[in-house]
Amino acid sequence: MKNNSYIKTNWKLILNIITSVALILLIYFSRDQILSTLKNLTHINAWALLLIIPLELLNYHAQTKLYKGLFKIVGNNLAYKYLFKIALELNFVNHIFPSGGVTGISYFGVRIKDKEIISGGKATLIQIMKLILTILSFEILLVIGLLTLAIFGRVNDLTILVAGVLSTIFLVLTVLFVYVVGSQSRIDHSFLFITRSINKLFYFIFRGRRESINISKAKKMFSDFHYTYKQVVSKVGELKNPFFYALLTNVTEILVIYVVYISFGKFVNLGAIIIAYGVANFAGLISFLPGGIGIYEALMTIVLASAGIPPRLSLPVTIMYRIVNTAIQLPPGYILYHKNLNRPHDTEINV
């Protein structure tokens, strides 16, 4: 009990320490890539590389409009500036904590929660819906990628297999999610099983209280989650606008990678980048290292090689993309994240 009391009193300090350690680890594991990037800076077109900045701004604009559209469907009109800041913070959280996006979903629920209008269940569903729309919109890009490779004669059995497996996994996960959340009883059984399993794990590790996650509060959140899902389904026609912005999010990130190739003076097949980007991002979710370091670069290089882009080109480009992109995005996310920790209550939530 004494430990629990200390954690409740000093949770901000503890979170700051954990975040700082994660950031130091990210820099440590990226040290070779950082040095490699610095060496390559003298061999690239810096003006072309600067195109990353407007593309990333467009990417965050798309994410913000995606959130705004989803919240509007469930009856909440949130301020653009407020959601833009949260998008930056989420990028920081998801980048330094290797949790397959789970940390980001949890942070989003806490960050955006307001007792008067937004429940934890609603916030969680909105974040998951954002991920699902991003995945579904990427299916369109996968088809375009395969067609582009086929037109230029670069498609092979391995590329088709990779794209097919990736597409199947995305569709199965989406169908499974829709099946579970479509019924209150299925949500209760599935999520309560997960909640109880987490409680048992925490009890085994820390030998603390048996209910680290309050079951009754979890049930209420699951109920809110299901209710919000029903709201979204009843207005499925209004998802066209959020879907467009989910697609724009994917397109801008792929174009950022292509810009790095241009800065190296190379114009490669866009289809190869699309497929490699999808594989690397999906596999990077299960990495134990911050930002999926190592796995991301390796898979990008392997898939690009199968599509005809040699590793001597794809590896330095991928490393350059990762480091430059991280250097642009993490600082503002880090500043906003720590600023939020010291803010007692956000007054910008409403328009």
C-alpha positions as YAML, in Angstrom:
chain: A
units: angstrom
residues:
- id: 1
  name: MET
  ca: [0.00, 0.00, 0.00]
- id: 2
  name: LYS
  ca: [2.89, 2.33, 0.79]
- id: 3
  name: ASN
  ca: [4.29, 1.83, -2.73]
- id: 4
  name: ASN
  ca: [0.88, 2.53, -4.28]
- id: 5
  name: SER
  ca: [0.59, 5.76, -2.29]
- id: 6
  name: TYR
  ca: [4.05, 6.90, -3.43]
- id: 7
  name: ILE
  ca: [3.20, 6.19, -7.07]
- id: 8
  name: LYS
  ca: [-0.07, 8.15, -6.85]
- id: 9
  name: THR
  ca: [1.71, 11.13, -5.28]
- id: 10
  name: ASN
  ca: [4.72, 11.18, -7.62]
- id: 11
  name: TRP
  ca: [3.30, 9.73, -10.84]
- id: 12
  name: LYS
  ca: [4.34, 12.77, -12.93]
- id: 13
  name: LEU
  ca: [7.96, 12.50, -11.73]
- id: 14
  name: ILE
  ca: [7.99, 8.75, -12.41]
- id: 15
  name: LEU
  ca: [6.52, 9.24, -15.89]
- id: 16
  name: ASN
  ca: [9.09, 11.95, -16.66]
- id: 17
  name: ILE
  ca: [11.91, 9.62, -15.61]
- id: 18
  name: ILE
  ca: [10.55, 6.72, -17.69]
- id: 19
  name: THR
  ca: [10.10, 8.96, -20.72]
- id: 20
  name: SER
  ca: [13.62, 10.40, -20.41]
- id: 21
  name: VAL
  ca: [15.14, 6.91, -20.12]
- id: 22
  name: ALA
  ca: [13.17, 5.76, -23.20]
- id: 23
  name: LEU
  ca: [14.40, 8.78, -25.16]
- id: 24
  name: ILE
  ca: [18.02, 8.13, -24.12]
- id: 25
  name: LEU
  ca: [17.63, 4.49, -25.23]
- id: 26
  name: LEU
  ca: [16.24, 5.63, -28.58]
- id: 27
  name: ILE
  ca: [19.28, 7.87, -29.15]
- id: 28
  name: TYR
  ca: [21.67, 5.12, -27.95]
- id: 29
  name: PHE
  ca: [20.26, 2.44, -30.26]
- id: 30
  name: SER
  ca: [20.16, 4.95, -33.13]
- id: 31
  name: ARG
  ca: [23.75, 6.13, -32.69]
- id: 32
  name: ASP
  ca: [25.14, 4.20, -35.69]
- id: 33
  name: GLN
  ca: [22.29, 5.40, -37.88]
- id: 34
  name: ILE
  ca: [22.81, 9.00, -36.75]
- id: 35
  name: LEU
  ca: [26.51, 8.84, -37.67]
- id: 36
  name: SER
  ca: [25.68, 7.22, -41.01]
- id: 37
  name: THR
  ca: [23.15, 9.97, -41.74]
- id: 38
  name: LEU
  ca: [25.63, 12.73, -40.90]
- id: 39
  name: LYS
  ca: [28.16, 11.20, -43.32]
- id: 40
  name: ASN
  ca: [25.57, 11.00, -46.11]
- id: 41
  name: LEU
  ca: [24.45, 14.62, -45.69]
- id: 42
  name: THR
  ca: [27.36, 15.79, -47.82]
- id: 43
  name: HIS
  ca: [26.26, 13.58, -50.75]
- id: 44
  name: ILE
  ca: [22.61, 14.60, -51.04]
- id: 45
  name: ASN
  ca: [20.52, 17.46, -52.37]
- id: 46
  name: ALA
  ca: [19.59, 19.33, -49.19]
- id: 47
  name: TRP
  ca: [16.94, 21.45, -50.95]
- id: 48
  name: ALA
  ca: [15.09, 18.32, -52.04]
- id: 49
  name: LEU
  ca: [15.34, 16.92, -48.52]
- id: 50
  name: LEU
  ca: [13.67, 20.07, -47.13]
- id: 51
  name: LEU
  ca: [10.47, 19.01, -48.93]
- id: 52
  name: ILE
  ca: [9.98, 16.62, -46.01]
- id: 53
  name: ILE
  ca: [8.89, 19.53, -43.79]
- id: 54
  name: PRO
  ca: [5.77, 20.62, -45.78]
- id: 55
  name: LEU
  ca: [4.87, 16.97, -46.38]
- id: 56
  name: GLU
  ca: [5.01, 16.21, -42.65]
- id: 57
  name: LEU
  ca: [2.93, 19.31, -41.89]
- id: 58
  name: LEU
  ca: [0.35, 18.03, -44.40]
- id: 59
  name: ASN
  ca: [0.55, 14.62, -42.72]
- id: 60
  name: TYR
  ca: [-0.27, 16.08, -39.30]
- id: 61
  name: HIS
  ca: [-3.00, 18.22, -40.85]
- id: 62
  name: ALA
  ca: [-4.54, 15.02, -42.25]
- id: 63
  name: GLN
  ca: [-4.30, 13.26, -38.88]
- id: 64
  name: THR
  ca: [-5.90, 16.24, -37.15]
- id: 65
  name: LYS
  ca: [-8.78, 16.39, -39.65]
- id: 66
  name: LEU
  ca: [-9.20, 12.62, -39.28]
- id: 67
  name: TYR
  ca: [-9.60, 12.93, -35.50]
- id: 68
  name: LYS
  ca: [-11.87, 15.97, -35.89]
- id: 69
  name: GLY
  ca: [-14.13, 14.09, -38.34]
- id: 70
  name: LEU
  ca: [-14.42, 11.02, -36.12]
- id: 71
  name: PHE
  ca: [-15.24, 13.07, -33.03]
- id: 72
  name: LYS
  ca: [-17.82, 15.05, -35.00]
- id: 73
  name: ILE
  ca: [-19.61, 11.79, -35.88]
- id: 74
  name: VAL
  ca: [-20.03, 10.97, -32.17]
- id: 75
  name: GLY
  ca: [-21.18, 14.50, -31.29]
- id: 76
  name: ASN
  ca: [-17.98, 16.24, -30.16]
- id: 77
  name: ASN
  ca: [-16.67, 19.29, -32.04]
- id: 78
  name: LEU
  ca: [-13.08, 19.60, -30.84]
- id: 79
  name: ALA
  ca: [-10.69, 22.41, -31.70]
- id: 80
  name: TYR
  ca: [-8.27, 21.86, -34.60]
- id: 81
  name: LYS
  ca: [-5.31, 23.31, -32.67]
- id: 82
  name: TYR
  ca: [-6.00, 21.06, -29.68]
- id: 83
  name: LEU
  ca: [-6.12, 17.90, -31.84]
- id: 84
  name: PHE
  ca: [-3.02, 18.94, -33.81]
- id: 85
  name: LYS
  ca: [-1.04, 19.12, -30.57]
- id: 86
  name: ILE
  ca: [-2.31, 15.70, -29.50]
- id: 87
  name: ALA
  ca: [-1.26, 14.19, -32.85]
- id: 88
  name: LEU
  ca: [2.29, 15.45, -32.25]
- id: 89
  name: GLU
  ca: [2.31, 14.11, -28.69]
- id: 90
  name: LEU
  ca: [1.05, 10.70, -29.82]
- id: 91
  name: ASN
  ca: [3.82, 10.43, -32.40]
- id: 92
  name: PHE
  ca: [6.36, 11.03, -29.64]
- id: 93
  name: VAL
  ca: [4.75, 8.50, -27.27]
- id: 94
  name: ASN
  ca: [4.40, 5.78, -29.92]
- id: 95
  name: HIS
  ca: [7.96, 6.35, -31.13]
- id: 96
  name: ILE
  ca: [9.80, 5.99, -27.84]
- id: 97
  name: PHE
  ca: [7.63, 3.28, -26.24]
- id: 98
  name: PRO
  ca: [7.75, 0.01, -28.26]
- id: 99
  name: SER
  ca: [4.25, -1.29, -27.51]
- id: 100
  name: GLY
  ca: [2.62, -1.81, -30.89]
- id: 101
  name: GLY
  ca: [0.64, 1.40, -30.50]
- id: 102
  name: VAL
  ca: [-0.96, 0.30, -27.21]
- id: 103
  name: THR
  ca: [0.80, 3.05, -25.25]
- id: 104
  name: GLY
  ca: [-0.49, 5.61, -27.73]
- id: 105
  name: ILE
  ca: [-4.07, 4.37, -27.33]
- id: 106
  name: SER
  ca: [-3.76, 4.55, -23.54]
- id: 107
  name: TYR
  ca: [-2.19, 8.00, -23.64]
- id: 108
  name: PHE
  ca: [-4.84, 9.26, -26.04]
- id: 109
  name: GLY
  ca: [-7.59, 8.12, -23.64]
- id: 110
  name: VAL
  ca: [-6.00, 9.95, -20.71]
- id: 111
  name: ARG
  ca: [-4.95, 13.02, -22.70]
- id: 112
  name: ILE
  ca: [-8.28, 13.76, -24.33]
- id: 113
  name: LYS
  ca: [-10.56, 12.69, -21.50]
- id: 114
  name: ASP
  ca: [-12.85, 15.38, -20.14]
- id: 115
  name: LYS
  ca: [-15.41, 14.37, -17.51]
- id: 116
  name: GLU
  ca: [-18.14, 16.48, -19.06]
- id: 117
  name: ILE
  ca: [-18.09, 15.27, -22.64]
- id: 118
  name: ILE
  ca: [-15.56, 12.54, -23.45]
- id: 119
  name: SER
  ca: [-15.37, 9.16, -21.72]
- id: 120
  name: GLY
  ca: [-12.37, 6.85, -21.74]
- id: 121
  name: GLY
  ca: [-14.30, 4.33, -23.85]
- id: 122
  name: LYS
  ca: [-15.15, 6.94, -26.47]
- id: 123
  name: ALA
  ca: [-11.56, 8.22, -26.66]
- id: 124
  name: THR
  ca: [-10.23, 4.66, -27.02]
- id: 125
  name: LEU
  ca: [-12.66, 3.80, -29.80]
- id: 126
  name: ILE
  ca: [-11.82, 6.98, -31.72]
- id: 127
  name: GLN
  ca: [-8.11, 6.13, -31.63]
- id: 128
  name: ILE
  ca: [-8.78, 2.54, -32.74]
- id: 129
  name: MET
  ca: [-11.11, 3.74, -35.52]
- id: 130
  name: LYS
  ca: [-8.33, 6.05, -36.69]
- id: 131
  name: LEU
  ca: [-5.95, 3.08, -36.89]
- id: 132
  name: ILE
  ca: [-8.52, 0.95, -38.74]
- id: 133
  name: LEU
  ca: [-9.26, 3.66, -41.32]
- id: 134
  name: THR
  ca: [-5.53, 4.13, -41.83]
- id: 135
  name: ILE
  ca: [-5.11, 0.38, -42.40]
- id: 136
  name: LEU
  ca: [-8.10, 0.10, -44.75]
- id: 137
  name: SER
  ca: [-7.01, 3.11, -46.80]
- id: 138
  name: PHE
  ca: [-3.54, 1.55, -47.11]
- id: 139
  name: GLU
  ca: [-5.19, -1.45, -48.84]
- id: 140
  name: ILE
  ca: [-5.92, 0.88, -51.76]
- id: 141
  name: LEU
  ca: [-2.27, 1.92, -51.90]
- id: 142
  name: LEU
  ca: [-1.16, -1.74, -51.82]
- id: 143
  name: VAL
  ca: [-3.18, -2.43, -54.98]
- id: 144
  name: ILE
  ca: [-1.72, 0.70, -56.63]
- id: 145
  name: GLY
  ca: [1.76, -0.42, -55.58]
- id: 146
  name: LEU
  ca: [1.37, -3.86, -57.18]
- id: 147
  name: LEU
  ca: [-0.04, -2.36, -60.39]
- id: 148
  name: THR
  ca: [2.85, 0.12, -60.57]
- id: 149
  name: LEU
  ca: [5.40, -2.67, -60.15]
- id: 150
  name: ALA
  ca: [3.61, -4.82, -62.75]
- id: 151
  name: ILE
  ca: [3.56, -2.01, -65.32]
- id: 152
  name: PHE
  ca: [7.33, -1.60, -65.10]
- id: 153
  name: GLY
  ca: [7.98, -5.36, -64.96]
- id: 154
  name: ARG
  ca: [9.32, -5.39, -61.40]
- id: 155
  name: VAL
  ca: [6.63, -7.52, -59.75]
- id: 156
  name: ASN
  ca: [7.67, -11.06, -58.77]
- id: 157
  name: ASP
  ca: [6.28, -13.97, -56.75]
- id: 158
  name: LEU
  ca: [7.85, -12.77, -53.50]
- id: 159
  name: THR
  ca: [6.43, -9.26, -53.88]
- id: 160
  name: ILE
  ca: [2.95, -10.63, -54.63]
- id: 161
  name: LEU
  ca: [3.19, -12.98, -51.64]
- id: 162
  name: VAL
  ca: [4.28, -10.18, -49.29]
- id: 163
  name: ALA
  ca: [1.52, -7.84, -50.45]
- id: 164
  name: GLY
  ca: [-1.08, -10.64, -50.26]
- id: 165
  name: VAL
  ca: [-0.11, -11.69, -46.74]
- id: 166
  name: LEU
  ca: [-0.06, -8.08, -45.55]
- id: 167
  name: SER
  ca: [-3.46, -7.37, -47.08]
- id: 168
  name: THR
  ca: [-4.95, -10.53, -45.57]
- id: 169
  name: ILE
  ca: [-3.62, -9.73, -42.09]
- id: 170
  name: PHE
  ca: [-5.07, -6.21, -42.23]
- id: 171
  name: LEU
  ca: [-8.49, -7.48, -43.35]
- id: 172
  name: VAL
  ca: [-8.62, -10.29, -40.77]
- id: 173
  name: LEU
  ca: [-7.74, -7.92, -37.93]
- id: 174
  name: THR
  ca: [-10.39, -5.44, -39.09]
- id: 175
  name: VAL
  ca: [-13.11, -8.11, -39.39]
- id: 176
  name: LEU
  ca: [-12.17, -9.53, -35.99]
- id: 177
  name: PHE
  ca: [-12.42, -6.07, -34.40]
- id: 178
  name: VAL
  ca: [-15.83, -5.41, -35.99]
- id: 179
  name: TYR
  ca: [-17.07, -8.83, -34.82]
- id: 180
  name: VAL
  ca: [-15.98, -8.28, -31.21]
- id: 181
  name: VAL
  ca: [-17.19, -4.70, -30.76]
- id: 182
  name: GLY
  ca: [-20.48, -5.39, -32.56]
- id: 183
  name: SER
  ca: [-21.86, -7.11, -29.47]
- id: 184
  name: GLN
  ca: [-21.82, -5.87, -25.87]
- id: 185
  name: SER
  ca: [-21.48, -9.42, -24.56]
- id: 186
  name: ARG
  ca: [-18.53, -10.18, -26.86]
- id: 187
  name: ILE
  ca: [-16.83, -6.95, -25.77]
- id: 188
  name: ASP
  ca: [-17.37, -7.81, -22.09]
- id: 189
  name: HIS
  ca: [-16.04, -11.36, -22.46]
- id: 190
  name: SER
  ca: [-13.03, -10.38, -24.59]
- id: 191
  name: PHE
  ca: [-11.95, -7.23, -22.78]
- id: 192
  name: LEU
  ca: [-12.65, -8.52, -19.28]
- id: 193
  name: PHE
  ca: [-10.50, -11.55, -20.04]
- id: 194
  name: ILE
  ca: [-7.68, -9.20, -21.09]
- id: 195
  name: THR
  ca: [-8.20, -6.97, -18.02]
- id: 196
  name: ARG
  ca: [-8.14, -9.91, -15.60]
- id: 197
  name: SER
  ca: [-5.07, -11.36, -17.31]
- id: 198
  name: ILE
  ca: [-3.25, -8.01, -16.90]
- id: 199
  name: ASN
  ca: [-4.26, -7.86, -13.22]
- id: 200
  name: LYS
  ca: [-2.89, -11.38, -12.66]
- id: 201
  name: LEU
  ca: [0.34, -10.48, -14.41]
- id: 202
  name: PHE
  ca: [0.78, -7.31, -12.31]
- id: 203
  name: TYR
  ca: [0.04, -9.23, -9.12]
- id: 204
  name: PHE
  ca: [2.57, -11.91, -10.05]
- id: 205
  name: ILE
  ca: [5.29, -9.34, -10.88]
- id: 206
  name: PHE
  ca: [4.74, -6.74, -8.17]
- id: 207
  name: ARG
  ca: [2.96, -8.81, -5.49]
- id: 208
  name: GLY
  ca: [0.64, -5.87, -4.94]
- id: 209
  name: ARG
  ca: [-3.12, -5.71, -4.86]
- id: 210
  name: ARG
  ca: [-4.99, -8.21, -6.99]
- id: 211
  name: GLU
  ca: [-6.96, -5.57, -8.92]
- id: 212
  name: SER
  ca: [-4.47, -3.14, -10.47]
- id: 213
  name: ILE
  ca: [-7.13, -2.30, -13.06]
- id: 214
  name: ASN
  ca: [-10.54, -1.71, -11.48]
- id: 215
  name: ILE
  ca: [-12.96, -4.24, -13.02]
- id: 216
  name: SER
  ca: [-16.10, -2.18, -12.44]
- id: 217
  name: LYS
  ca: [-14.53, 0.90, -14.05]
- id: 218
  name: ALA
  ca: [-13.31, -1.28, -16.92]
- id: 219
  name: LYS
  ca: [-16.87, -2.56, -17.49]
- id: 220
  name: LYS
  ca: [-18.15, 1.01, -17.68]
- id: 221
  name: MET
  ca: [-15.47, 1.88, -20.21]
- id: 222
  name: PHE
  ca: [-16.38, -1.17, -22.33]
- id: 223
  name: SER
  ca: [-20.02, -0.07, -22.27]
- id: 224
  name: ASP
  ca: [-19.03, 3.45, -23.44]
- id: 225
  name: PHE
  ca: [-16.83, 1.86, -26.09]
- id: 226
  name: HIS
  ca: [-19.74, -0.18, -27.48]
- id: 227
  name: TYR
  ca: [-22.16, 2.75, -27.37]
- id: 228
  name: THR
  ca: [-19.72, 4.98, -29.29]
- id: 229
  name: TYR
  ca: [-19.18, 2.21, -31.85]
- id: 230
  name: LYS
  ca: [-22.95, 2.02, -32.43]
- id: 231
  name: GLN
  ca: [-22.99, 5.78, -32.98]
- id: 232
  name: VAL
  ca: [-20.27, 5.49, -35.61]
- id: 233
  name: VAL
  ca: [-22.00, 2.55, -37.37]
- id: 234
  name: SER
  ca: [-25.32, 4.43, -37.48]
- id: 235
  name: LYS
  ca: [-23.56, 7.23, -39.41]
- id: 236
  name: VAL
  ca: [-21.29, 5.08, -41.55]
- id: 237
  name: GLY
  ca: [-21.88, 7.37, -44.55]
- id: 238
  name: GLU
  ca: [-20.11, 10.17, -42.69]
- id: 239
  name: LEU
  ca: [-16.90, 8.13, -42.56]
- id: 240
  name: LYS
  ca: [-16.03, 9.14, -46.14]
- id: 241
  name: ASN
  ca: [-14.36, 12.35, -45.01]
- id: 242
  name: PRO
  ca: [-12.25, 10.71, -42.24]
- id: 243
  name: PHE
  ca: [-11.36, 7.92, -44.69]
- id: 244
  name: PHE
  ca: [-10.02, 10.47, -47.17]
- id: 245
  name: TYR
  ca: [-7.78, 11.99, -44.50]
- id: 246
  name: ALA
  ca: [-6.60, 8.52, -43.42]
- id: 247
  name: LEU
  ca: [-5.60, 7.91, -47.04]
- id: 248
  name: LEU
  ca: [-3.85, 11.30, -47.17]
- id: 249
  name: THR
  ca: [-1.92, 10.37, -44.01]
- id: 250
  name: ASN
  ca: [-0.53, 7.27, -45.74]
- id: 251
  name: VAL
  ca: [0.17, 9.05, -49.03]
- id: 252
  name: THR
  ca: [2.15, 11.88, -47.41]
- id: 253
  name: GLU
  ca: [4.32, 9.49, -45.39]
- id: 254
  name: ILE
  ca: [5.14, 7.44, -48.49]
- id: 255
  name: LEU
  ca: [5.96, 10.65, -50.39]
- id: 256
  name: VAL
  ca: [8.36, 11.61, -47.59]
- id: 257
  name: ILE
  ca: [10.33, 8.42, -48.28]
- id: 258
  name: TYR
  ca: [10.26, 9.13, -52.02]
- id: 259
  name: VAL
  ca: [11.60, 12.65, -51.39]
- id: 260
  name: VAL
  ca: [14.64, 11.12, -49.68]
- id: 261
  name: TYR
  ca: [15.29, 9.01, -52.79]
- id: 262
  name: ILE
  ca: [15.05, 12.18, -54.89]
- id: 263
  name: SER
  ca: [17.55, 13.90, -52.58]
- id: 264
  name: PHE
  ca: [19.93, 11.02, -53.38]
- id: 265
  name: GLY
  ca: [19.37, 11.74, -57.08]
- id: 266
  name: LYS
  ca: [17.36, 8.53, -57.69]
- id: 267
  name: PHE
  ca: [13.84, 8.08, -59.07]
- id: 268
  name: VAL
  ca: [12.70, 4.60, -58.07]
- id: 269
  name: ASN
  ca: [9.46, 2.67, -58.49]
- id: 270
  name: LEU
  ca: [6.85, 4.08, -56.11]
- id: 271
  name: GLY
  ca: [5.12, 0.69, -55.88]
- id: 272
  name: ALA
  ca: [8.17, -0.84, -54.19]
- id: 273
  name: ILE
  ca: [8.17, 1.89, -51.55]
- id: 274
  name: ILE
  ca: [4.45, 1.41, -50.84]
- id: 275
  name: ILE
  ca: [4.78, -2.32, -50.18]
- id: 276
  name: ALA
  ca: [8.03, -2.01, -48.22]
- id: 277
  name: TYR
  ca: [6.54, 0.78, -46.09]
- id: 278
  name: GLY
  ca: [3.53, -1.38, -45.19]
- id: 279
  name: VAL
  ca: [5.63, -4.42, -44.26]
- id: 280
  name: ALA
  ca: [8.16, -2.44, -42.21]
- id: 281
  name: ASN
  ca: [5.53, -0.52, -40.26]
- id: 282
  name: PHE
  ca: [3.51, -3.63, -39.45]
- id: 283
  name: ALA
  ca: [6.55, -5.63, -38.32]
- id: 284
  name: GLY
  ca: [7.95, -2.62, -36.43]
- id: 285
  name: LEU
  ca: [4.92, -2.78, -34.13]
- id: 286
  name: ILE
  ca: [6.22, -5.95, -32.48]
- id: 287
  name: SER
  ca: [9.78, -4.71, -32.04]
- id: 288
  name: PHE
  ca: [11.10, -4.45, -28.48]
- id: 289
  name: LEU
  ca: [13.31, -1.50, -29.40]
- id: 290
  name: PRO
  ca: [12.09, 2.12, -29.59]
- id: 291
  name: GLY
  ca: [10.76, 3.07, -33.01]
- id: 292
  name: GLY
  ca: [11.25, -0.50, -34.30]
- id: 293
  name: ILE
  ca: [14.96, 0.20, -34.83]
- id: 294
  name: GLY
  ca: [16.70, -2.60, -36.73]
- id: 295
  name: ILE
  ca: [13.59, -4.52, -37.79]
- id: 296
  name: TYR
  ca: [12.17, -1.58, -39.74]
- id: 297
  name: GLU
  ca: [15.34, -0.90, -41.72]
- id: 298
  name: ALA
  ca: [16.04, -4.58, -42.40]
- id: 299
  name: LEU
  ca: [12.56, -5.33, -43.73]
- id: 300
  name: MET
  ca: [12.44, -2.18, -45.84]
- id: 301
  name: THR
  ca: [15.76, -3.17, -47.44]
- id: 302
  name: ILE
  ca: [14.70, -6.81, -48.07]
- id: 303
  name: VAL
  ca: [11.33, -5.92, -49.63]
- id: 304
  name: LEU
  ca: [12.84, -3.13, -51.75]
- id: 305
  name: ALA
  ca: [15.55, -5.51, -52.96]
- id: 306
  name: SER
  ca: [12.87, -8.01, -54.06]
- id: 307
  name: ALA
  ca: [11.33, -5.18, -56.12]
- id: 308
  name: GLY
  ca: [14.62, -4.32, -57.84]
- id: 309
  name: ILE
  ca: [16.04, -1.55, -55.61]
- id: 310
  name: PRO
  ca: [19.56, -2.58, -54.49]
- id: 311
  name: PRO
  ca: [20.47, -2.52, -50.76]
- id: 312
  name: ARG
  ca: [23.41, -0.16, -51.42]
- id: 313
  name: LEU
  ca: [20.78, 2.48, -52.25]
- id: 314
  name: SER
  ca: [17.75, 1.48, -50.16]
- id: 315
  name: LEU
  ca: [19.59, 1.06, -46.83]
- id: 316
  name: PRO
  ca: [21.18, 4.56, -46.64]
- id: 317
  name: VAL
  ca: [17.92, 6.10, -47.90]
- id: 318
  name: THR
  ca: [15.88, 4.28, -45.25]
- id: 319
  name: ILE
  ca: [18.29, 5.31, -42.51]
- id: 320
  name: MET
  ca: [18.28, 8.92, -43.74]
- id: 321
  name: TYR
  ca: [14.46, 8.95, -43.82]
- id: 322
  name: ARG
  ca: [14.19, 7.54, -40.31]
- id: 323
  name: ILE
  ca: [16.70, 9.88, -38.69]
- id: 324
  name: VAL
  ca: [15.64, 13.07, -40.46]
- id: 325
  name: ASN
  ca: [11.96, 12.31, -39.90]
- id: 326
  name: THR
  ca: [12.59, 11.60, -36.23]
- id: 327
  name: ALA
  ca: [14.66, 14.78, -35.83]
- id: 328
  name: ILE
  ca: [11.81, 16.85, -37.29]
- id: 329
  name: GLN
  ca: [8.91, 15.26, -35.40]
- id: 330
  name: LEU
  ca: [10.16, 14.26, -31.95]
- id: 331
  name: PRO
  ca: [11.24, 17.65, -30.52]
- id: 332
  name: PRO
  ca: [7.79, 19.35, -30.81]
- id: 333
  name: GLY
  ca: [6.10, 16.15, -29.59]
- id: 334
  name: TYR
  ca: [8.47, 15.94, -26.63]
- id: 335
  name: ILE
  ca: [7.88, 19.59, -25.67]
- id: 336
  name: LEU
  ca: [4.07, 19.29, -25.90]
- id: 337
  name: TYR
  ca: [4.07, 15.96, -24.04]
- id: 338
  name: HIS
  ca: [5.98, 17.35, -21.05]
- id: 339
  name: LYS
  ca: [4.02, 20.60, -21.13]
- id: 340
  name: ASN
  ca: [0.84, 18.56, -20.84]
- id: 341
  name: LEU
  ca: [2.18, 16.67, -17.82]
- id: 342
  name: ASN
  ca: [2.47, 19.98, -15.95]
- id: 343
  name: ARG
  ca: [-0.93, 21.28, -17.04]
- id: 344
  name: PRO
  ca: [-3.70, 20.70, -14.46]
- id: 345
  name: HIS
  ca: [-6.52, 20.92, -17.00]
- id: 346
  name: ASP
  ca: [-6.65, 21.58, -20.74]
- id: 347
  name: THR
  ca: [-8.81, 24.56, -21.58]
- id: 348
  name: GLU
  ca: [-8.52, 24.17, -25.37]
- id: 349
  name: ILE
  ca: [-10.68, 21.08, -25.75]
- id: 350
  name: ASN
  ca: [-13.74, 22.85, -27.15]
- id: 351
  name: VAL
  ca: [-13.95, 25.06, -30.22]
...
